[in-house]
Amino acid sequence: MKTMEAILKRRSIRQFTRQSIAQEDLNTLLRAAMMAPTARNCQEWEFVVVRDKNTFQKIMHIHPYAPMLAQADCAIIVCGNTQREHAPGYWIADCGAATQNILLAATSLGIGSVWLGVYPNEERMDGLARILGLPESVKPLNIIALGYPAEHKEEVDRFDPAKIHPEKW
Ligand SMILES: Cc1cc2nc3c(=O)[nH]c(=O)nc-3n(C[C@H](O)[C@H](O)[C@H](O)COP(=O)(O)O)c2cc1C
């Protein structure tokens, strides 16, 4: 799939079939993540890959908007290692770029995905750190739920000329 096609086709998918994602495809998603740009090329990301349904249950207890995990095949928790970032706060931008690469790569492979927000909600961050055993310096940005789509979402066109400010505001 061409890049622009994947960008236009990507939608949040919250219903999944029981089909499992092959490890090779999962690695493709993680390779895409690690090709994202980072400030000073710090690559301070860490990815926790979860397939254990018990862990999904625990996450659903601390995240109120993650019921689709009950159907997901796996989840990638995108984290930033604050000991390795260029300067305080850069992990958020860097891991956001990695996340979008995962979402687009998943779309191009026909895999459904949805970004479940964690940062900056401290309760969710602390809850995930406890469940996953994250070190103090490793902060979770989000959970990406993954699986083969059991729903079809139409493309939407959000291009809005009013959001564009030529030269100055
Ligand atoms: C920072 C962030 C947090 C989000 N958190 C959730 C969430 O907790 N649960 C959920 O179902 N979707 C979540 N989403 C997905 C958005 O609801 C979705 O991207 C938005 O409605 C646009 O729809 P689309 O992704 O299909 O284009 C989140 C997206 C972002 C970028």
The ligand as a Tripos MOL2 file, in Angstrom:
@<TRIPOS>MOLECULE
LIG
   31    33     1     0     0
SMALL
NO_CHARGES

@<TRIPOS>ATOM
      1 C1         -3.9920   10.7310   22.4300 C.3       1 LIG1
      2 C2         -5.1210    9.8230   21.9880 C.ar      1 LIG1
      3 C3         -5.8480    9.1490   22.9380 C.ar      1 LIG1
      4 C4         -6.8730    8.2760   22.5430 C.ar      1 LIG1
      5 N1         -7.5060    7.5290   23.4980 N.ar      1 LIG1
      6 C5         -8.4540    6.6490   23.1340 C.ar      1 LIG1
      7 C6         -9.0500    5.7830   24.1060 C.ar      1 LIG1
      8 O1         -8.7170    5.8160   25.2820 O.2       1 LIG1
      9 N2        -10.0060    4.8990   23.6740 N.ar      1 LIG1
     10 C7        -10.3910    4.8280   22.3610 C.ar      1 LIG1
     11 O2        -11.2610    4.0020   22.0540 O.2       1 LIG1
     12 N3         -9.8320    5.6320   21.4010 N.ar      1 LIG1
     13 C8         -8.8750    6.5210   21.7620 C.ar      1 LIG1
     14 N4         -8.2620    7.2990   20.8010 N.ar      1 LIG1
     15 C9         -8.6730    7.2150   19.3930 C.3       1 LIG1
     16 C10        -9.4930    8.4440   18.9900 C.3       1 LIG1
     17 O3        -10.7590    8.3760   19.5970 O.3       1 LIG1
     18 C11        -9.6150    8.4840   17.4510 C.3       1 LIG1
     19 O4         -8.3240    8.5770   16.8820 O.3       1 LIG1
     20 C12       -10.4320    9.6730   16.9620 C.3       1 LIG1
     21 O5        -11.7820    9.5470   17.3790 O.3       1 LIG1
     22 C13       -10.4190    9.8190   15.4360 C.3       1 LIG1
     23 O6        -10.9080    8.6480   14.8280 O.3       1 LIG1
     24 P1        -10.0040    7.7830   13.8010 P.3       1 LIG1
     25 O7         -8.7810    7.3070   14.5650 O.co2     1 LIG1
     26 O8        -10.8820    6.6320   13.3680 O.co2     1 LIG1
     27 O9         -9.6060    8.6530   12.6650 O.co2     1 LIG1
     28 C14        -7.2250    8.1500   21.1730 C.ar      1 LIG1
     29 C15        -6.4710    8.8380   20.2040 C.ar      1 LIG1
     30 C16        -5.4140    9.6420   20.6150 C.ar      1 LIG1
     31 C17        -4.5630   10.3370   19.5590 C.3       1 LIG1
@<TRIPOS>BOND
     1     1     2 1
     2     2     3 ar
     3     2    30 ar
     4     3     4 ar
     5     4     5 ar
     6     4    28 ar
     7     5     6 ar
     8     6     7 ar
     9     6    13 1
    10     7     8 2
    11     7     9 ar
    12     9    10 ar
    13    10    11 2
    14    10    12 ar
    15    12    13 ar
    16    13    14 ar
    17    14    15 1
    18    14    28 ar
    19    15    16 1
    20    16    17 1
    21    16    18 1
    22    18    19 1
    23    18    20 1
    24    20    21 1
    25    20    22 1
    26    22    23 1
    27    23    24 1
    28    24    25 2
    29    24    26 1
    30    24    27 1
    31    28    29 ar
    32    29    30 ar
    33    30    31 1
@<TRIPOS>SUBSTRUCTURE
     1 LIG1         1 GROUP 0 **** ****
